[in-house]
Amino acid sequence: KRYFAKRVCNSKTVVQAISASVRTIGSSDIIFGKENTLELLHDEDGTLTSFHEQQVFSTILALDKILLKGKDTLVILFAKSLALIDFSIEDHRFVCRHSRQTSTKAFDRRQIGNSNVVTVCHSSGRKQVATAAFHDLIHVYPINEDNCTIEEPITWKNSHGMLTIWQLAFIPSSHQGKNVLAALVHAKDDRELLIFHIQDGRMTEVAKLSYGQRSASYPLNITSHPSMLDQIILIHDIKIELAQVTTSVVVNHICATPKGMSVAAFAWENNSSPRLWMVTPSGKVHHLSIDKGLSIHFMGRSNPAAAIIPLSHNYWAFPGQNCDGRIGRFDEQTKTFQTSGTLSNWGPIIDFAAVDLYQEKRDQIVAISEGGHAGSLRVIRNGIAATRVSHVTGYHGVTGMYPIKMRMEDTWDTFVVFSFISETRVLKIVDTDMEDHTHASGLLIDQPTLIAGNGPSSWMIQVTPNAILGVALHDHSIKQMWVVSSPAVIHLATIIHISSQVSQILVTLTPNIIKVFTLSIEGGIAHLTETSSKEAKDQISCLAGEGSGPYYILGTYAGTIDILSSTLQVLHSISLVHLTKEMPIPHSMVVTRMEVSPIDHKSNASHVSQLVVGIRDGSLLRIDLTLGPSQMEVHVSTSTRRIGLLPVTVMPYTSSSHGIICLSDQPGLLYAHRGRLNYSSISVELASHICQLRLKPYPSALMVTSESGALDIITLEESQKLNARVIPLKHPRKLVYDPDSHHVLVAIGRGDRNLAKVVAVDAVNSKMNAEYFLQPWERVTAMSMWPHFKHVIMLGTCINNKSEKCQGRIIALSYTRQDDTYHFRELSSLDLQDAVYCIHPYQEGLVLIGSGPNLRALRLKDDQGSLEEVFSTAIASNVISMSSHLTRIAVG
């Protein structure tokens, strides 16, 4: 048996979030604190890109920033310590600069480390960090700016009754050398705002504002802006107050809030004018202006958010606590929120299963998540982490991308040729900057390009539907051209490098002609000549070549791969028809040499190359080739790997070792590890085209285009990162996986007036195939397949209507396919006096049911399809879960 997981996945729930410049001075960074994980994101024109994610050594209770030596340093309160954490560009990770123990016992309510209260002084006075215990204790830690260390704390301890410290905030002071700290505290019979002066290593209480039990409201949050000298904002549930703070607290302005408004998160806008933005638990967003008094304005509706973060160009991010977050900006005239992106959040996960959706012998996690009204089915898989280093837009309709070096023997790429439906463009790349070089390239720019690449020496080859062109890169006016005779056109082409002075171009023309051309350099003069021609037997679907023979490899629509010699004689013909259920049509091919064990163990691994074939049904096929100047051996793998549904495009990838980039539903990397071929998806958005780009700053970068017209340059990291594909579902509750149909069956609905139901979801295609409705006020509380009977699902339900005699049901459903359509059919149901909370398949066709305090065993009659109770026994408490081993049954 295989075990499911080696480690727990990092949390995706954003608990803390701030905007800071932690990488370099002035960098636009966002930091998410997720329980015991820090994630660094880059803000570029209102678009967030994950830059780095790292686990930390304890639970993150609070997160803030402090300006040290020109850039921001994170201040993090852990369960037993306070730490200054910086981001190291050289090491590409978070580094702890200094930490100080705050308590001897984690989560002690009277020691620092139980509360999530931390605040930083950003005024002109000495840098200080204030934090508090849950009860009666405040510590203010001075920060030594020269060596970035945390000094011994200044302490205030309450000695009169018990105070619960709710929130802390530093108030910008008009007095140099004096820091002012506000503390919002709750006493047994009172709510108070305490004001402290911190000076000369002492902390003195100087003022107090009390809200008695009879007060109509009391503040829940306090905050202040650096431009608001000696002022503080107090946010109530029904009003907002602006108070002047000196040796007393005087409320100068009061603004009533909209009815029912409570603040879930708030943040100051990124400009000099102090505007406070607030989001409610329901997702309504308001901003508070403080120009002339106080005025509150409704801006629109976002999502229920755990935090609100200002981004560049008036964009805002709202990371969700129980749902996906959103990125966008507000239209102040229409009062609408225009979403430009999402922030993935997988929690809370209600139910999940590990299944092999793509039949690639590698499980994915299929999970249902639900928070509030936002529910979804998510297909989560492990992938290679990617970092975006460049982003431009406006590249719609790209049909191909081809990197070009100045000379074949050069290390770095200089140009990229872009093919569109009716034109060709050329970009010149310097580092990651791109400039248009189309008209100076010497290429045919009024036609699409089928393939472009380096030829011999400093020559470049371009193949269009109407011509083959050789261009000297040192002088774009020197050309060699072969033009197709009408009405024939070229529809496929590939370039094969024979030597530094010779390259070959293999093309197919209509109706079904194969031609080989040679571009050679002799005495500094280039010659483009046709060397051989032949009519193919079957229509050709893709081409590849290998320069050691040379050998030409053809994929056909008849489901075969033909290997031809240099004289176009067929050496081997490999039929793929028996490898898959449907006709396996090759879509693309590449020959590479990776350090993997040969399929034929008698072969010498050092002489074996791999032909990797991308099939149109979304599968990958490996063929071993033993190539030599006079002989070839071929060994075909009898297994294929399914990586998606769309046709697979493959291309070589060179980093520290050889690999293959695969593009289907999502980009992926095929690489050798311990003598085997492994496949990992790449954690980027859906890509339409991809190619490797060798740049001096990024030797193994990838250039990616998407259907939206975005053009990105990304780099791959050694770490793995989970990525998810989301299928929206409202109120999901339970799921099971049907291995015969490869569908995920999901119970949705809360058991109210709206009928709950069971839906069948094709998670690969994101389609709903069938649904079964329950009774009013009934919801699914347990769900399981019945292994003894194919296509039978058992449902346990709870009925919320107390007027009904039965409070639960057990239902047997069949899920079958008829005439290419899937259907649910109820086989039988059994009314019970108690709700069913667990179902467990047992031996000999029995299924165990936990119904209230009763343990029941049921059987499905083969002849009638009805449920029959075999035995029932009472247990002391309600049965919530169960498991079994042989004849032993464990009941929770």
N, C-alpha and C positions, 0 to 999 in steps of 0.2 A: 504494500500500500504506500501511496505517496503522502507525505505530510504537507500541510497546506501553507504554512508561513514560517519564515525564519526570524522575522522581527516584526514589531508593531509598527504600522505606518505612522508617519508624522501627523500630528493634528492639523486639520485645516480650519478650525474654528478660530476666528480672529478675536482675541480677548482684549488686546491693546493695539493701538495704532497711532503713529505720529509721523509728521513730515520733518525731515532733517537733511543736513548735508554731511553725511558720514564718510563718504568716499574721498572727496576732494573739497576744497573751498568752493562754495557756490554750486555744488552738484545737486540735482533735483532728485532726492531719494525719499522713499517711503519705507518705514519699518513696521512690520506686523509682528506683534508678540502673540504666539499661539501656545499657551500652556507652557511647554518646555522647549519651544522652537522659535527661533528668530528667522524671519524672512525679509530680505532686502529687495526692494523693487525700484526700478528706475522710471521716473516720470518724464516722458518725452511728448510734449504738446498734448497733454491730457491723456496719454496712453501709458498704461502701466505694464512693464515687462519685468518678470521675475529675474533677479540678478544672482541671488545666492540664498540658500536655505541651510540652516545649521541648528543642530540640537545644542542646548545649553545644559548646565549641570544641575539645575533645580527648576522648580515651578516658578514661572514669572507671575508676580503679584501686581506689579506696577511698573510703568515704563515712562520715562521722560528724557529730555536731552539737556545738555549744558555746553556752552561755547567755550572751548579750550584750545588755545594756540591756533585760532583762525578757523577751525572747523568744529562741527558738532560731535560730541561724545555722548553715547547713550548712558543714562542713569537707570539702573534696573534694580528693583527691590525683589529679592528672592525670599524664600521661606525663612532663612537664617542669616542672610547677608545682604549687604548693599554693595553694588559693583559699578565701576566705570568701565564701559566696554566700547572699544573702537573697532573700526573696520580696516584691515590691512590690505592695501592694494597688492603688495608684493606676494603675500601668502593667500590672497583671495579668501579670507575668512574673518570672522569676528574674533577679536583678541581682548582678553581681560587685562586692562591696564592696572587696576588696583581694586581690591575688595576689602571690606571690613565686616567682621561678624557683628550682627545686630541683636542676636538672641542666642541663648543656650539650648532652647527647646523650640522646635518648629511648631507653628500653629498654636502657640500659647497666647491666649487672648490678652494677657497683660504684658506681653513682650513684643518688641518690634518684629514683624514678620507674619502676623496673623491678618492684619488689615492690608488693603490694597491702596493705602494713602501714601503718595509721594509727590513732592512738588519741588521745583527748582527756582532759585532766585535769579532772574534775568536782568536786574537793575544794575546801575553803575557801581553799587557797593560790592563788597567781597562776595565771591561765588559761594553759595551755600545750598545744601539739599536738606529739606525737611521731610521727616516721615514720622509715623505715629503707630502706636499699638492700638488695638481695638478699644482698650479702656485706659484712660488716666495717664498716658505717657506720650510725650513728644520729644523726639531727638532732632537737633539741627546739626548737620555735619558740615564744617567748613571744608572747602576744597583748596588744596595747594595747587595753584595754577602752574608753578614752575616745573614740578615733577609729576603732576597729575595724580595726586594721592588724596585719600579721604582721611581727614584728621579726627582727633577725638571729639565726640559729640558734646554739644551744649544741651542740657537736659532740663525739661520742665515736667514735674510730676504733680498730679492733682492729689490733694489731701483732704478734700471736703466732699464726701459722698462718692458716687460712681458716675463718671462721665463716659459716654460713648463718643469717640472722636470720629466724626462723619467725613470731614473733608478739610484739607489745608490749602492755602493759597498765599503766595507772597504778593504784597501790594507795593507797587513802585513808589518810592519815597522821595520827597523833595529835599530831604536832609542827607548830605553826604556822609558816608561811613555808618549809616544806620539802616538796617533791614527791618521791614515790618512784615509780620506774619499774621494771617487771619486763620482761625480755627473754628469750624462749624461743629458744635458738640450738642449731644442730646443727653439731658439729665432725666431723672425719673419724672419730675413734674414740670420741666422747663426745657426749652430749646434756646441755645445761646450762641452768639457770635463773639468770640474772644479775640482781642487784638494784643499782640506781643511786640515789644521792641527788642531787637537783638543787637547788642553793642558791647564791645570790650569783653567778649567771652561770656556775657550774661544774657539771660532771657527773662524779660520782665513783662508781666501782664499790666497793660495800661488802660484798657477800655473794654466795655462789655455792652452788648445789645441783647436784651432778653425778649423771648416770645413765650408767654405763659400758656398754660393749658387752655385758657379761654380764647386764645388768639385764633382768628379765622383761618390763618395759614402760617406756615413757617418755612424758611428757606431749605431747599433740598440740595442746591448747588451754589458754589461761589466761584467767581473768576475775576480776573483783572487783566487789562491790556497794558503793555509797556508805556503807551502814551498817556495813560490815565493816572497822573500823579495823585497819590493819596486818595484814590477812589476805588470802590469795589462794587461789583454787580452781584446781587442776591436774587437767585431764581427760585420763585415759589411755584406751587402748582396752579395758582390762580392769578399771580401777578409777578412783576419783575421790579426790583428796587435798585436805585443807584444811590450809594451812600458815600459821604465824605468821612474820611478817617484821619483823625489827629490824636489827641488825648481822649477823644470821645467819638462815638459813631452817630452821625446825623444823616438820616435819610432825606435826600433832597428831591428825588423824582421817583414817581411810581407809575408803572404802565400795566394796565390790565391785560392778561393773556386771553386768547380765544377759549371759549368754554370747553372744558374737558382736556385741555392741553397739559401734558406732562413731558418733560424733556428727558430723552433717552441718551443723547450725546450732543455735544456742542463744540465749536471751534471758531477761532478768530480768522477773519479773511486775510489773505496774503497781500495786504497793502497798508499804506499809512493811515487810512481812515478806519477808525475802529468800528467794524460791523461784526456782530456776533451771530453766527449761523447755528440753528438748533434743529434737531430732528426728533420727532415724537415716536413712541413705540409703534404707531400705525404707519409711519413713513412720511408724515406731513413735515414739510420743511418751512421754517420761518427765519427771517433775519431781523436782528435788533439794531437800530441805528441810535447813535449816542451823540449826534451833532448838536441838536438843540433839545435837550431833555431826552426822553426815551420814546421811541415809536417802534412798533412791531409790525412786520409785513409778511403776508403769506406768499411763498415763492412757488410752490408746487408740491407734488407728491413723488417720493422716491420709494425705497423699500425699507422695511424695519431694519435698523442699522445698529451695530455695536459701537460704531464710531463714525465721525464725519471728518474728512481730510481735505483741505484745500490743495488743489493741484495747479499747474501752470495754465495760462490762457483761460482763466475763469472756469476751469473744470473742477468737479468735485467727485470724491470717491466715498461710497457708503458701503463698507464691508459689513455683510450680514452676520448675525450671530446664529440664526437658525435657518438661513436660506442663502442663496447666492446674492452677493453684493452687486452694485451697479456703479458705473462711471459715466459721467455726462455733465451737462451744464444746463442752467435754467434760462428760459425765455421770460424776462421780467414783464413783457407785455401780455403774453398768452397764459402766464402762470403755469407753464408745463416744464417737465423735466425731459430733456432730449438725451436718451441713452446712447453712449458711444462704445461701451464695452461692459464686461461682467467680471466679477471677482468670484472665483469658484469657492464654494464651501460645501463640503459633503455631509456635514452633520446637521441634525442628529440622524444617524443611520438606524433605521427601525428593524430591518431584516436584510440578510444578504446570503449569497451562495457563491461558491467557487465553481465555475463551469468553463468548459472549453468551447466557446462559441464558434470559433473559426476552424475547429478540428485541426489545430496546429500543435497538439500535444503540449499546450501551455495554457494554464488556467487564467481566466480573468475574474475579477470580482464583479458580480452583478448585485447592486445594492439599491434599496429604496430609501430615500431620505425625505423627511417632511418636517417643516417648521412653519406654523401658522397656516397660511393658505398656499404656500409654495412647496409643492411636492414634486418628486421626480424619480425616475428609474435611471441609474447611472452605471455605465460599463467602465470600470476602472482597471487600468493595466499599467504595468511598470514600463517606463521608457527612459531613454537617454536624455538627460537635462540639456537644454540648449539656451544660449545667451545671445540676444540680439545686439549687434554692434553697429548696425546702420539700418535706416528705414526711410524709404521714399515712397511716394504714391504716383499714380497716373500711368501705370503699366497694365492697361486692360488688353485682353486678347492676345497675350503672349502664347506662341505655339512651340517655342524652343529657345534654349539658351546655350551658348557655346563659348567657353573661355579660350583665349588665344594668348600665347606667349610671343615675345618679340623674336625669339629663336627657339627651335625645338629643344635645344639643350639647356635653355634657361630654367631657373627654378620657379620664378614668380610670373603670374599672369599679368598681362598688360591691358588687354581688350576683352570685352564680352560682346558677342554678336547676338542680337535679339531678333527672332523671327516672329512676324505677325501674319495675319491672314493674307495681306496683299502688299507687305513691305518688309524691309529689313533695316534695323538700326544698329549702330555700333557705339558703345560707350568705352571711353578710356578711363582706367581706374588707377588712382594714385592713393596709396594707403586704403582708406575706405571712401574717399571722395570720388565722384563720378562726373565726367564731362562728356558732352556729345562729340563724337568723332565720325559721324555717319558720312558726311560729304567728303571728308578727306581720306576715307578708308580705301577707295578704289573698288569697292564691291558693287554688285548689282543690287541697288536698294529699292527698286520698284517691284521686286518679286519676293515671295517668301523664301526662306532658306530651309532646305531639308536637313543639311548638316554643314558645319563649318569646323575647321580645326587646323592645327599646324601641319605643314607639309615638310619636305626636306629643307634643311638649313633655315633660312629666314623667310621661307615662302608660306603663305596661307592658302588653304583650299576652301572654296565655297561651292556647294552644289544647290542649284535651284531646280524647279520643275523643267526649265528650258535650257539649262546650260551647266557646264562644269568650268569653274574659273580658278586659275592659280594667280595669286597676287604677291609681288615682292614687298615685304613689309618695310624694308629700308627705303623703297621708292615705289609708292603706290601706283605710279603710272606704268610700270612694267608688268605685263599680264600674259598669261597663256589661257586660251579659252577653247572649249569644244561646245558647239551648239547643237541641240537636238533637232532632227529633221521633223517637221510637222507631218502628220498629226500626233506623233508619239510624244509622250512626256515622261519625265523621270518621276517615280513615286516613292522609291526607297533608295538610300545610299548609306555607305559607311566608308571610313578611311582606315587603311591598314598601313602601319609603319614597318617598312622592310629594313631600312638602314638610315643613317643620318643623311644620305644623299638620294634616297629612293623612297617614295610613298606610292601606294596604290589606292584607287578609288573603285569600289564595287558598287554598281548601280543596277536597278531593274527598271525597265521601260515597258510601257504598254505596247502590245497586249501582254506579253510575258517573256521578255527578252532580258538576259543577263549579260552585262558588259563589264569588262575590267579595263581600267585606264591606269597608266603609269606616269607619274610626274617625277622626273629625274633631273639632277644637276650634273652636267658634264662640262668641265672647263669653265665654270662660272655661268654657264648658259642653261636655262631651264627648257625642258622638252615635255610636252603633254601628248601622249600617244595612246591609241587604243591597242591593247595587246591580245584580247580574246573576247569571244562573244558566243552565246549559246541560248537556245530557247528552252525554258524550263518546262517540266512536265506538269506541275501543279502551280496554282497561283501562290505567290510568295507573300508572307505576312511580315517578316522581319529579316534582318541581315546581321552578320557578325563576321569577324575575320581574325586570323592569327598569323603573325609575321614570320614564324620559324620555318614554314613550308615554302611559300605561304599556303594556308588553307582558308577556304571560304565556307561559311556555314549559313545555310538557308533554312528558315522556318516557313512552313506552308500552311495554307488553310485546310489541307487534308489531314492535319494533325501529325505531321512528320517533321523531322529535322534531317536535312541532307548535308553531308560534309563533302566538299569538293576539293580536288587538287588544284594546282596552279594552272593546269590545262582545262579546268572546269569538268573533269571527269569525276563521277560520283564514287567516293571511296566507301562511305557508309551511309545507310539510310535508317534512321531510328524512328520507329512508330511509337507514338505516345497514347494511342487510343485506349489501350488497356489500363492506363495509369489512373484515369479519372472516370467518373460516371458520364459526364458530358464530353463532347468533342473538345479536346485540349488544343486550342489554337495558340501557338507561340506569339507573344506580343512584342517582346524584346529579348535580346541575348547579350551576354558579355563573357569573354574568356578571361580568367584571372588565375593566379597561383597563390593559394592560401595554405598555411601549414595545418592541414587536416589529414586524418587517416584516410587512405584510399578506400573506396567501396570494395574493391577487390584487394584483399589483404596480401596477396602474393605480389602486388605491384610495388615498385619502389616509390615511396612518397616524394622523393626529391625530383622525380621526373614526371610527376602527375600535375596537370592543370585541370581547373574546373570550368566547365561551361554551365553557367547559371542562366536558366530560362524563366522569364516572366510569362505566365499564362494569362489569357484573357478572362478566366473565371476567378482571378485573384489568387492564384497559387504560384509557388516557386518550385522549380525542378532542378536538380543537380545531376550533371553528367560528368564523369571523370574521363579525361583525355590524356593519353600518353603520347606526346608529340615528338617527332624527330624529323630530320630532313628526308628520310626515305620510308618511314613507317609510322603507323598510328594505331593505338589500341583504344577502344571505347568501352566504358563500363557505365551502364545506366542505372541510376538509383530507382528502386521500385516504389519509393515513397515521395510524396510531395508535401509541401508546407503551405497551408492556407493562411494568408496574411490580410485578406480583405475581400471585397466584392468587385471592385473596379479592376480593369486590366493592370498588370504589374509592369512598370518600367524599371529596368535595372541599368546601372552605370557604375564604373569602377570608382573606388574611393581609396585614397592613399593618405595615411597619417603615419603613425609609428609602425603600422603593419598594414597589409592589404585587406580591403573589405569591399563591400558592394552596397551602394545606396539603392534602396527599393522604394518605389512610389506607387501606392495603391490608394486605399481610402485615406491613409496617413503615411508620411515618410517613415522609413525604418532603415536599420543598418544590419547587414548580414556580415558576421565576422567570425574568425576562428578563435576558439578558446579550448585549450587542453585537448587538441586533436579533433574537436567537433565543431560543426557550424552552428552558431547561435544567432538568433534574430531578436532584436529589440526595437520597439517603436521609438521615434524621436518626438519629444514633447514640444511640438510646435503646432500652430493652427493649421487647418487644412490647406494643403499646398497643391497647386495645379502643375507647377514645373519646379525642378530642382537640379542643381549642378554643383560640383565642387569648384571652389575658387581658391587658388593658392596666392595669398598675399603675404608680404613680408611681416606685418604685425600679427597676422593670423594665418599660419601655414596650412591649416586644414579647415578653412572656413567653407560654408555652404551658402549658395545664393538661392533664395526661395521666392517664388511668386505665388500669388493667390488670385482667386476669381474676383476679389474686390479691387484689384489693381495695385496692391501693395508689393513692393520689392524690398526684401530684407536680406541682410548678410548676417548669418548666425555662426556661432562656434559651438562645438559639442564638448561637454564636460565628462569627466570620468564617472561622476556620480549618477545614480539612477533617480528618476523622478516620476511620481505617479501622475497620470493624466486621465481625464474622464470625459466620456461622451454622454450628454444629458438628453433624456427623453422626458418631457414634462408629463406628470400625472398628478391629479388632485386627490389628496388624502390617501396615499397608499398605506397599506397595513401589513400585508404578508405577501411572500412570494415563494414559488417553487419553480424548478426547472424541469421541463419535459425533454429528456434526451432524444426521444424519437423524432419529434418535430423541431427540436432545437429552439423552442419558444419558451419565453418566461411568462408564467401565469401569475398575475398580480391581483390581490384582493384590494379594492379601493372603496372608500366610503366610511362615514362616521356613525352610521346607524341612526340617522334622523329621518325627517320627512323625505329627503332625497334618497332614492333607492341606492343601496350599496350594490356592488357588482364585482364579478371576477372577469378580468380581461386577459386575452392572450396577446403578448407583445413579441413580435419578431425583432429582437434587440439588435440584430445585424443590420436590418433595413430600416429600423425605427418605425415599424408599421403595426397598427392594431388589426388583429385578424378575426377575433370573435369576442363575444361578451355574454355573460350570464347574470341575470338580475336576481337579487334576493327580495325578501318580503320587506314591507315598510317597517322601520325601526329595528332592522336586523343588520348586524355587521359581522364580518369574519374575524374570529379570534384565534383560530388554529387552521393550519393548512398543510397537507402532505400528499405526496404521490403514494400509490399503493403498489409496491414492487411486484407483488404476486399477480396482479392484473395489469396488462399494458393499457395505457391511455386512461387510467382511472385515477381521479383526484378526490381526496377526502377533505371536506370542509367542516370545521366546527364553528358554530355561530353563537352569538349572544343577542337576545331580543330585549331591547330597552323598554318596551311597553309593559308596564306592570299589570295592566288589565288582562294580559294574555296568561293562560294557564301554564303554558310551557315557556321557559326562560332561555331555551337553547335548542339547537338542532344539530344533527350530524347528517351531512349530505354527501352522497356518492355521485360524482359527475364523470362522464366520459368526454374525452377530447379527441376527436377523430377527423380525418380528412376525407371528403367526398367531392368528386368532380373539381379537384384543385382548390377547394374551399374548406376551411376548418370550421367545425361546429362544436358547441357544448351541448350535451344532452344529459338531463337529470335521470339517473338510474333509479335512485331510491333515496328516501329521507326518513329520519327517525326523530320524533319529538321527545325532548328530555325536560326534566324539571329544573335543571341547572345549566348554566352556561358552560360551553366546552372551551377549555383553555389549552389543551395539548392533545396531539394525536401522534401515536408512535407505531409504525409497522412492526409486526411481531412474526413469529414463526408460523408455518403451515397455513398461510393465507389469512391469519388473524391480524386485526389492528386494535391497539389499545387506546382507549379514550379516557381522558381525565375530565369528568363532568361534576363540578362542585366537589363534594367530599367522596365521590364514588369513582372507583376504577372499574371500567367496563371493557370487555373484549367482544368485538363484533366480527362477523363473517359475511361476505358477500356471496349469495347463492349463485352458482354458475348458470343454473337453468332459468331462474326468474329475474336475476339481477337485483334482488331486494336484499336489504340489510337484515341480519339476524343476530340477536344478542346471545352470546355463548355463556358468559357468566358476568356477575357484577358483585363487587365487594365494597364495603364502606371503609373509609380511612378517616383518621381523626380530623384532618384539615383539608382545605380545598387543594386539589391536585393542579399544580401550575406547570410542571415539567416532568418528564420521565425518560429513562433510557433502559436498555436491557443488554444482557450478555448471556447467551444460552438460555437457561431457565430462570436466571436471576433478573428481577425487575427493580430498578431504583426509581423511587418516586420523590419528587420535590413538592 
